């Protein structure tokens, strides 16, 4: 059972990484305030010594990845219960 559950979660994580990277530029075109908020969060995390890049592309990727991960979690929860 853990292999099937782990495989679906692993696929979801990999897919959100790829999709997030591809669609990161659209965050800045469609929802610039959300991109700015994400960039602010990244810069705040950097102040604590975490070595993450503070670029618009990375911040946009995070927005898409978090959104897709949340959606994946909701779909998984609804499917399981």
Short mmCIF file of the C-alpha atoms (twelve columns), coordinates in Angstrom:
data_MODEL
# 
_entry.id   MODEL 
# 
loop_
_atom_site.group_PDB 
_atom_site.id 
_atom_site.type_symbol 
_atom_site.label_atom_id 
_atom_site.label_alt_id 
_atom_site.label_comp_id 
_atom_site.label_asym_id 
_atom_site.label_seq_id 
_atom_site.Cartn_x 
_atom_site.Cartn_y 
_atom_site.Cartn_z 
_atom_site.pdbx_PDB_model_num 
ATOM 1  C CA . UNK A 1  0.000   0.000  0.000   1 
ATOM 2  C CA . UNK A 2  2.729   2.583  0.768   1 
ATOM 3  C CA . UNK A 3  4.215   2.096  -2.700  1 
ATOM 4  C CA . UNK A 4  0.995   3.097  -4.449  1 
ATOM 5  C CA . UNK A 5  0.305   6.012  -2.126  1 
ATOM 6  C CA . UNK A 6  3.908   7.182  -2.271  1 
ATOM 7  C CA . UNK A 7  3.986   6.886  -6.045  1 
ATOM 8  C CA . UNK A 8  0.919   9.094  -6.477  1 
ATOM 9  C CA . UNK A 9  2.325   11.712 -4.117  1 
ATOM 10 C CA . UNK A 10 5.711   11.568 -5.800  1 
ATOM 11 C CA . UNK A 11 4.129   12.004 -9.215  1 
ATOM 12 C CA . UNK A 12 2.063   14.927 -7.924  1 
ATOM 13 C CA . UNK A 13 5.157   16.631 -6.500  1 
ATOM 14 C CA . UNK A 14 7.103   16.172 -9.730  1 
ATOM 15 C CA . UNK A 15 4.172   17.359 -11.847 1 
ATOM 16 C CA . UNK A 16 3.676   20.494 -9.732  1 
ATOM 17 C CA . UNK A 17 7.379   21.287 -10.080 1 
ATOM 18 C CA . UNK A 18 7.266   20.999 -13.868 1 
ATOM 19 C CA . UNK A 19 3.946   22.795 -14.284 1 
ATOM 20 C CA . UNK A 20 4.944   25.490 -11.811 1 
ATOM 21 C CA . UNK A 21 8.128   26.200 -13.740 1 
ATOM 22 C CA . UNK A 22 6.294   26.353 -17.063 1 
ATOM 23 C CA . UNK A 23 3.501   28.652 -15.865 1 
ATOM 24 C CA . UNK A 24 5.423   30.913 -13.481 1 
ATOM 25 C CA . UNK A 25 5.475   33.817 -15.931 1 
ATOM 26 C CA . UNK A 26 1.677   33.824 -16.167 1 
ATOM 27 C CA . UNK A 27 1.418   34.605 -12.453 1 
ATOM 28 C CA . UNK A 28 3.001   37.994 -13.141 1 
ATOM 29 C CA . UNK A 29 0.712   38.650 -16.112 1 
ATOM 30 C CA . UNK A 30 -2.576  37.481 -14.572 1 
ATOM 31 C CA . UNK A 31 -2.180  38.008 -10.799 1 
ATOM 32 C CA . UNK A 32 0.697   40.430 -10.125 1 
ATOM 33 C CA . UNK A 33 -0.322  41.067 -6.469  1 
ATOM 34 C CA . UNK A 34 -0.067  37.336 -5.760  1 
ATOM 35 C CA . UNK A 35 3.369   37.281 -7.359  1 
ATOM 36 C CA . UNK A 36 4.471   40.257 -5.266  1 
ATOM 37 C CA . UNK A 37 3.201   38.545 -2.117  1 
ATOM 38 C CA . UNK A 38 5.130   35.412 -3.004  1 
ATOM 39 C CA . UNK A 39 8.276   37.459 -3.650  1 
ATOM 40 C CA . UNK A 40 7.832   39.139 -0.255  1 
ATOM 41 C CA . UNK A 41 7.544   35.721 1.418   1 
ATOM 42 C CA . UNK A 42 10.690  34.500 -0.368  1 
ATOM 43 C CA . UNK A 43 12.634  37.591 0.697   1 
ATOM 44 C CA . UNK A 44 11.419  37.168 4.284   1 
ATOM 45 C CA . UNK A 45 12.538  33.520 4.301   1 
ATOM 46 C CA . UNK A 46 15.945  34.606 2.955   1 
ATOM 47 C CA . UNK A 47 16.374  36.904 5.970   1 
ATOM 48 C CA . UNK A 48 16.364  33.788 8.179   1 
ATOM 49 C CA . UNK A 49 19.381  32.427 6.299   1 
ATOM 50 C CA . UNK A 50 17.583  29.994 3.994   1 
ATOM 51 C CA . UNK A 51 19.357  29.960 0.632   1 
ATOM 52 C CA . UNK A 52 16.503  30.308 -1.848  1 
ATOM 53 C CA . UNK A 53 16.646  32.484 -4.949  1 
ATOM 54 C CA . UNK A 54 14.704  35.740 -4.738  1 
ATOM 55 C CA . UNK A 55 13.673  36.044 -8.362  1 
ATOM 56 C CA . UNK A 56 10.341  36.720 -10.006 1 
ATOM 57 C CA . UNK A 57 10.454  33.346 -11.778 1 
ATOM 58 C CA . UNK A 58 11.042  31.418 -8.551  1 
ATOM 59 C CA . UNK A 59 8.307   33.345 -6.729  1 
ATOM 60 C CA . UNK A 60 5.874   32.662 -9.583  1 
ATOM 61 C CA . UNK A 61 6.808   28.996 -9.563  1 
ATOM 62 C CA . UNK A 62 6.048   28.826 -5.840  1 
ATOM 63 C CA . UNK A 63 2.597   30.343 -6.360  1 
ATOM 64 C CA . UNK A 64 1.698   27.754 -9.002  1 
ATOM 65 C CA . UNK A 65 3.200   24.876 -7.005  1 
ATOM 66 C CA . UNK A 66 1.371   25.779 -3.800  1 
ATOM 67 C CA . UNK A 67 -1.899  26.194 -5.676  1 
ATOM 68 C CA . UNK A 68 -1.552  22.863 -7.471  1 
ATOM 69 C CA . UNK A 69 -0.462  21.086 -4.284  1 
ATOM 70 C CA . UNK A 70 -3.512  22.408 -2.470  1 
ATOM 71 C CA . UNK A 71 -5.765  21.308 -5.330  1 
ATOM 72 C CA . UNK A 72 -4.097  17.880 -5.389  1 
ATOM 73 C CA . UNK A 73 -4.664  17.548 -1.618  1 
ATOM 74 C CA . UNK A 74 -8.352  18.418 -1.939  1 
ATOM 75 C CA . UNK A 75 -8.870  15.968 -4.813  1 
ATOM 76 C CA . UNK A 76 -6.970  13.254 -2.943  1 
ATOM 77 C CA . UNK A 77 -8.983  13.833 0.241   1 
ATOM 78 C CA . UNK A 78 -12.323 13.807 -1.603  1 
ATOM 79 C CA . UNK A 79 -11.284 10.658 -3.467  1 
ATOM 80 C CA . UNK A 80 -10.259 8.860  -0.274  1 
ATOM 81 C CA . UNK A 81 -13.279 9.853  1.819   1 
# 
